[in-house]
Structures are given as C-alpha cells and as structure tokens.
Amino acid sequence: MSHEAQNKKVLKYMLNHPVITTTIAIYQLNITRLGARIFDLKAMGVPINGRMVYSKHSDGTPTRWKEYWIEKNEYVGTESA
C-alpha cells in the first residue's frame, strides 16, 4: 500500500475514533509505521496532537505508548468522516 493510501486510511480512522496508537494501526489498519504517517499528515496541515501514556503491565513492569488524536473543531479538511 502506498504512503498516500496509508495516510488516507489513518486520517479516516482518526476522524472517526477518539485516538489512535501504534497497536491499533498495526492490528486494525495493517500499518506498521504510524509515526511516519502522523509526520506526513502534520506536514499536510492536519492538527494532530499526541501524548505519552504511562502504565504498568499486570506483572508490574512499566510500559508506555503514544496516543494521537485530531482536534476535530480545528480541522477543516475534505476527507469525509
């Protein structure tokens, strides 16, 4: 799948869901380089925000991941939701 097609897939997902993570991108969208797609979308002017989430596994070991979202009231795009 081309980068452009992946960008569209990520954008559509983000417009219809509150957040996206690398795990979601891999297992639901079959996209392994979410960070690259986020970079591309930001370069195209999409207002994407992100934050690191820190937690612990059930065995107590620490884990972290990044969540990304679009401030929908700030985004005026042609992609249908």
Number of C-alpha atoms within 10 A of each C-alpha: 7 6 13 12 10 19 19 14 16 19 22 14 19 19 17 12 11 13 16 19 15 18 16 16 18 13 10 10 15 14 19 15 13 22 13 12 20 20 13 15 18 13 10 9 11 19 16 18 13 14 10 10 10 10 12 10 9 7 6 8 8 10 10 11 12 15 17 19 20 20 14 15 7 10 13 10 10 6 9 8 11
